[in-house]
Amino acid sequence: MKRFVAVAVASLLALAACGESSSPAVPGASPQQSEALAKAPVADAAEILPGSTMEKIRQRGELIVGGSLDAPLLSQQNPVSGEVEGFDAEMGKALATYILGEPKVKIVNSASETREALLANGTVDVVFQTYTITEERAKQVAFAGPYYTSGLTIAVKKGTTGIAKPEDLNGKKVLAGANTPAIPAIKKLAPQAEILTFGSDPECIQALKQDRGVAYVQDETILIADAKKDPSIEIVTKPFTEDPYGIGLKHGDDQFKKFVNDWLKKIQDAGVWQGIWKNSIGTVVTGEAPQPPGIGSVPGS
């Protein structure tokens, strides 16, 4: 079992009520974040094709990202600087740098059940939000990537007994995020479980602490941060699925998908992806950055 150290601050949850957050180019960024983004590539003028999504973003002057403001390690607003920090947040800034030459991002706080609509109606340009690629979702949105791989695990209130594997959830009330891969995974591995869904991770954690469910099934990265922030929560299984995260894009925009995939390959080759990982997830996970998953390597990508 890997060793982890705490990094999250409980007071950040109060900031989740904010609907949007804009990130300045440099102010508020930590030295480590600035160093990682300083190496981020910028697209050649010829890559910003006339009439393309890329050109529209450049003309607007900021990248609009569907994401979170309350996800530790991934996309969470710093209560001191106001900057949104974490792996997904920094990936969004790196993509903005590629298009605009500077990391100007506006984050629209989205829930797992609203991401497809935000992309379809053009409210956001991309989604960076632990957005697991599935063939079903790929019927509604396009996915660049995958850009990271994680997996589902189970959290309970500390002291809870009798849950050591997914099958132990049978006959129990189990919490899950709405429209997340946790739901079909629970139905498959524990078909007699009663599933209660909520729109965000903080809501699920609150419900777990209020005994509205005996267990919470979620992505390991998110639950690690939750458990380190709140010692009353503990993780009781190792990941039992493999979930590839994709960059959500509007369905049918093949031009933009190719552009984003080309950018992703460039930041991996330049070590920018690895630097972003070390400054976020790597602050709690020991060891070097993992090998990024192969772009286009899973069904739906």
Phi and psi in degrees as a GROMACS rama.xvg file:
@    title "Ramachandran Plot"
@    xaxis  label "Phi"
@    yaxis  label "Psi"
@TYPE xy
-69.3849  154.84  LYS-2
-98.4244  144.352  ARG-3
-133.887  156.98  PHE-4
-126.818  153.934  VAL-5
-77.052  142.199  ALA-6
-136.149  -17.2347  VAL-7
-85.5447  157.885  ALA-8
-119.154  125.929  VAL-9
-61.7267  -32.567  ALA-10
-65.5714  -11.5841  SER-11
-66.3365  -24.5646  LEU-12
-61.0993  -27.4844  LEU-13
-64.9138  -23.3408  ALA-14
-81.5825  -8.62364  LEU-15
-65.8784  -17.8441  ALA-16
-68.3111  -18.6282  ALA-17
-68.2659  134.645  CYS-18
-81.9696  -30.8177  GLY-19
-141.278  158.125  GLU-20
-148.743  131.076  SER-21
-103.713  138.354  SER-22
-105.118  124.589  SER-23
-70.0459  167.477  PRO-24
-63.8539  -45.9899  ALA-25
-129.993  -43.429  VAL-26
-55.4575  137.581  PRO-27
90.8704  -15.3694  GLY-28
-80.2105  142.299  ALA-29
-72.0668  161.304  SER-30
-56.4689  -38.5701  PRO-31
-65.727  -43.044  GLN-32
-63.2403  -44.0867  GLN-33
-60.6383  -39.5678  SER-34
-64.9213  -42.7484  GLU-35
-64.5275  -45.6379  ALA-36
-72.2733  -25.4799  LEU-37
-63.3513  -24.6286  ALA-38
-91.4419  -3.04546  LYS-39
-68.2969  132.538  ALA-40
-71.243  158.829  PRO-41
-120.654  134.914  VAL-42
-65.7868  145.452  ALA-43
-67.861  153.083  ASP-44
-56.3873  -35.2116  ALA-45
-66.3437  -20.6052  ALA-46
-81.4888  -17.4793  GLU-47
-89.5417  85.5903  ILE-48
-70.4208  143.488  LEU-49
-57.8752  133.226  PRO-50
77.1403  1.64247  GLY-51
-82.9721  167.21  SER-52
-59.29  -37.4702  THR-53
-61.171  -42.5737  MET-54
-66.1492  -40.4287  GLU-55
-62.0269  -40.0271  LYS-56
-65.9823  -44.321  ILE-57
-62.0615  -41.622  ARG-58
-65.6568  -36.0239  GLN-59
-69.062  -36.4379  ARG-60
93.565  6.86036  GLY-61
-159.49  151.249  GLU-62
-93.3528  129.478  LEU-63
-100.041  119.048  ILE-64
-114.684  130.321  VAL-65
-80.53  122.448  GLY-66
-162.908  -160.524  GLY-67
-118.526  158.211  SER-68
-117.023  2.00431  LEU-69
-135.491  24.4169  ASP-70
-107.351  100.723  ALA-71
-55.0356  141.185  PRO-72
74.3045  -18.2015  LEU-73
-112.561  -55.5119  LEU-74
-161.765  91.7474  SER-75
-138.326  136.955  GLN-76
-81.333  126.132  GLN-77
-72.178  124.996  ASN-78
-69.646  -17.6751  PRO-79
-90.5485  -52.6349  VAL-80
-89.691  -20.7466  SER-81
80.5904  -6.27651  GLY-82
-73.0723  141.266  GLU-83
-89.522  124.907  VAL-84
-123.074  159.509  GLU-85
125.544  175.024  GLY-86
-60.4588  -53.8119  PHE-87
-64.307  -40.6351  ASP-88
-61.4445  -43.0538  ALA-89
-71.293  -32.747  GLU-90
-62.4922  -41.1984  MET-91
-61.8287  -40.4806  GLY-92
-66.5483  -36.4922  LYS-93
-67.0438  -38.1874  ALA-94
-67.4143  -39.915  LEU-95
-60.927  -40.2017  ALA-96
-61.4268  -39.6603  THR-97
-63.8102  -38.0539  TYR-98
-85.0454  -42.3752  ILE-99
-104.207  -19.1529  LEU-100
88.0486  -1.90937  GLY-101
-153.774  152.27  GLU-102
-82.6209  59.5274  PRO-103
-91.1544  113.501  LYS-104
-132.888  139.736  VAL-105
-114.597  122.976  LYS-106
-96.5089  124.636  ILE-107
-96.9365  115.764  VAL-108
-65.4583  117.03  ASN-109
-121.577  156.545  SER-110
-106.82  162.131  ALA-111
-60.4552  -27.143  SER-112
-89.7028  -2.01624  GLU-113
-113.04  -4.66766  THR-114
-62.9097  -42.6717  ARG-115
-61.4972  -42.3207  GLU-116
-66.4041  -39.9185  ALA-117
-62.2384  -36.782  LEU-118
-73.5312  -44.2284  LEU-119
-62.877  -38.7002  ALA-120
-92.3257  3.91536  ASN-121
78.3418  14.4899  GLY-122
-65.4434  -35.843  THR-123
-124.983  154.731  VAL-124
-84.0859  -39.9315  ASP-125
-144.753  163.185  VAL-126
-122.853  123.03  VAL-127
-117.533  99.1175  PHE-128
-161.171  57.4004  GLN-129
40.832  49.9594  THR-130
-89.1428  94.1713  TYR-131
-67.6023  130.885  THR-132
-74.9259  125.842  ILE-133
-134.843  155.048  THR-134
-64.405  -32.7613  GLU-135
-66.5233  -46.4523  GLU-136
-64.4614  -33.667  ARG-137
-66.7795  -10.2787  ALA-138
-76.0886  -18.6712  LYS-139
-110.814  -29.1968  GLN-140
-134.839  161.283  VAL-141
-95.5872  150.588  ALA-142
-124.113  121.948  PHE-143
-86.4649  155.015  ALA-144
105.355  -150.777  GLY-145
-69.2231  155.749  PRO-146
-114.347  -5.69558  TYR-147
-164.862  152.347  TYR-148
-127.465  130.065  THR-149
-132.689  -153.957  SER-150
-168.848  159.433  GLY-151
-78.405  144.382  LEU-152
-144.413  -176.781  THR-153
-124.287  131.996  ILE-154
-114.957  147.705  ALA-155
-138.286  169.343  VAL-156
-69.3322  137.57  LYS-157
-55.5156  133.989  LYS-158
99.5942  -12.2968  GLY-159
-67.8725  135.532  THR-160
-116.974  165.783  THR-161
89.763  2.86971  GLY-162
-125.27  108.279  ILE-163
-130.063  -8.14463  ALA-164
-154.99  161.557  LYS-165
-56.2141  -36.7131  PRO-166
-62.5562  -21.8692  GLU-167
-69.7543  -9.66723  ASP-168
-79.4373  -11.2332  LEU-169
-55.6639  133.217  ASN-170
78.7518  5.4898  GLY-171
-117.076  158.818  LYS-172
-81.7575  124.402  LYS-173
-125.204  136.182  VAL-174
-96.7954  145.346  LEU-175
-155.616  154.594  ALA-176
-72.3434  140.133  GLY-177
-61.1628  139.176  ALA-178
57.5936  40.5753  ASN-179
-118.295  159.996  THR-180
-62.4238  -13.5867  PRO-181
-61.0288  -33.7754  ALA-182
-64.9949  -55.2134  ILE-183
-64.8642  -30.0093  PRO-184
-65.4501  -42.8649  ALA-185
-64.8205  -44.5755  ILE-186
-61.033  -34.0975  LYS-187
-76.3175  -44.9355  LYS-188
-91.321  -24.179  LEU-189
-140.05  71.07  ALA-190
-63.3678  -18.0699  PRO-191
-92.8365  5.65508  GLN-192
-74.7967  149.587  ALA-193
-100.014  116.935  GLU-194
-98.1977  127.111  ILE-195
-113.067  127.798  LEU-196
-110.91  149.258  THR-197
-137.485  159.649  PHE-198
-80.2439  -14.8523  GLY-199
-146.593  162.158  SER-200
-62.1856  -45.8854  ASP-201
-58.7938  -35.4519  PRO-202
-65.8139  -40.0967  GLU-203
-65.9609  -42.3859  CYS-204
-62.2528  -43.7537  ILE-205
-60.4928  -44.2153  GLN-206
-63.2153  -37.9907  ALA-207
-63.4162  -44.9241  LEU-208
-67.8832  -24.7923  LYS-209
-89.6963  6.58566  GLN-210
62.8001  28.602  ASP-211
-78.9248  -14.9788  ARG-212
-151.33  155.54  GLY-213
-90.2634  -16.8479  VAL-214
-149.404  157.772  ALA-215
-130.054  121.145  TYR-216
-101.887  122.167  VAL-217
-157.203  170.66  GLN-218
-58.9458  138.639  ASP-219
-58.1858  -42.3892  GLU-220
-58.6069  -43.3297  THR-221
-67.1633  -43.481  ILE-222
-69.9723  -32.5577  LEU-223
-58.7029  -47.6658  ILE-224
-64.5687  -40.7769  ALA-225
-60.5458  -46.2975  ASP-226
-67.502  -34.0635  ALA-227
-73.2128  -31.145  LYS-228
-77.4762  -35.0891  LYS-229
-125.433  101.982  ASP-230
-67.339  -6.11495  PRO-231
-81.5198  -4.8644  SER-232
-110.11  140.031  ILE-233
-138.984  150.713  GLU-234
-94.3965  131.736  ILE-235
-115.879  -1.04915  VAL-236
-137.872  159.444  THR-237
-81.8977  162.919  LYS-238
-55.4708  134.675  PRO-239
-115.704  7.66431  PHE-240
-136.749  169.056  THR-241
-121.323  113.771  GLU-242
-115.863  110.096  ASP-243
-84.0127  124.827  PRO-244
-80.9997  135.789  TYR-245
-117.791  160.28  GLY-246
-91.8437  112.067  ILE-247
-72.0924  131.924  GLY-248
-133.277  163.379  LEU-249
-64.3119  135.349  LYS-250
-61.7656  133.836  HIS-251
92.0864  -7.96183  GLY-252
-88.6437  73.7795  ASP-253
-64.274  -31.9611  ASP-254
-62.7579  -46.0032  GLN-255
-70.0199  -37.077  PHE-256
-60.7052  -45.1485  LYS-257
-62.6334  -41.5968  LYS-258
-59.6601  -46.0725  PHE-259
-68.8574  -39.5848  VAL-260
-64.2119  -39.4467  ASN-261
-62.6807  -41.5988  ASP-262
-62.5073  -43.3794  TRP-263
-61.057  -42.2292  LEU-264
-63.0058  -39.3562  LYS-265
-65.8225  -42.3005  LYS-266
-73.5189  -26.4441  ILE-267
-69.1619  -45.4326  GLN-268
-65.3526  -32.565  ASP-269
-84.8395  -4.82758  ALA-270
82.3624  4.61996  GLY-271
-69.2932  -43.0769  VAL-272
-56.5331  -45.7616  TRP-273
-64.192  -38.7954  GLN-274
-65.4417  -40.3774  GLY-275
-63.7425  -42.2527  ILE-276
-61.2658  -46.3724  TRP-277
-64.3327  -31.5299  LYS-278
-82.1851  -4.81362  ASN-279
-129.41  -90.3131  SER-280
-59.189  -35.6626  ILE-281
-69.2602  -7.63711  GLY-282
-79.075  -13.1142  THR-283
-121.076  -19.9573  VAL-284
-101.318  123.525  VAL-285
-75.0524  155.958  THR-286
98.9804  179.034  GLY-287
-76.733  164.615  GLU-288
-60.7313  142.294  ALA-289
-72.5171  168.946  PRO-290
-71.3465  125.742  GLN-291
-62.161  147.748  PRO-292
-67.2961  155.267  PRO-293
-67.8402  131.539  GLY-294
-65.3171  130.653  ILE-295
74.0187  18.7542  GLY-296
-89.1273  -5.11004  SER-297
-126.405  152.697  VAL-298
-57.5141  132.326  PRO-299
99.9516  -13.7974  GLY-300
